[in-house]
Amino acid sequence: MAGTNRSDENLSGGPAIILVEPQLAENIGMVARAMANFGLGDLRLVNPRDGWPNEGARAAASRADHVIDAARLFDSVEAAAADLSYLLATTARPRYSIKAVRGPDSAAAELRARIAADRPAGILFGRERFGLSNEEVDLADEIVTFPVNPAFASLNIAQAVLLMSYEWMRSGLGEHAAPRFQAPEIAQAPKDDLYRFFEHLEGSLDETGYFFPLEKRDTMVHNLRTMLTRAGFSEPELRTLRGVLRSFERHARIARENEA
């Protein structure tokens, strides 16, 4: 579609767009183009198959060079989302997770309200072939899903980003753009703090033999992470919880030493 005015300043801000293990450079380029169309600029790539930087992506971006040049590379979802306090996971199919599920319009309004309240936020998009794993969805606060034909629900990654980018832009227009999110007195902790708490908790539970039988460990971890991401912990709350874990660990260590 024509109509680009190169003299206008690019819009900035908005949620981070996180692509998990994208396979095709052309898809990354089309994602960058979609982001530029609707004023998004924070592109984060988790282990792109064809490496980065990639000229194929730049060519497909159709001059959205500012998005391509600013793209950042990460080796895990946890690292890509570490500085965010709110994370959405996109999927076009039902999940067994009991996380809250939003439509694109509701998700965009929530993102805008949180970002306006200085709460960094982002959206996870999965691989072209099979999307996000259940373990990756577990790292998000909520799910956003698209109202698509159930008999043909597969969306190209660039299409999915385009839909969310459009809703992001639309959420800032008109009288219906009023924030729905009331900023809490204490801000949610960055995801990096939450993920380190996951590691600490799960390591402690491994030590105590909580995960039994072992073949059910993944399901038990999934259930724990689903509960914990729903809570919206603040940094002080996570420090308190990790202190509780350290206290238990210390007493267990003293008990073992006394038995020896």
Secondary structure, DSSP 8 states (H G I E B T S, - for coil): -----TTS-------EEEEES---HHHHHHHHHHHHHTT---EEEES-TT-SS-HHHHHHTTT-HHHHHH-EEESSHHHHTTT-SEEEEEESS--S--S-EE-HHHHHHHHHHHHHTT--EEEEE-BTTTB--HHHHTTSSEEEE----TTS----HHHHHHHHHHHHHHHTSSGGG-------SS-B--HHHHHHHHHHHHHHHHHHT-S-SGGGHHHHHHHHHHHHHHH--BHHHHHHHHHHHHHHHHHHHHHHHHH-
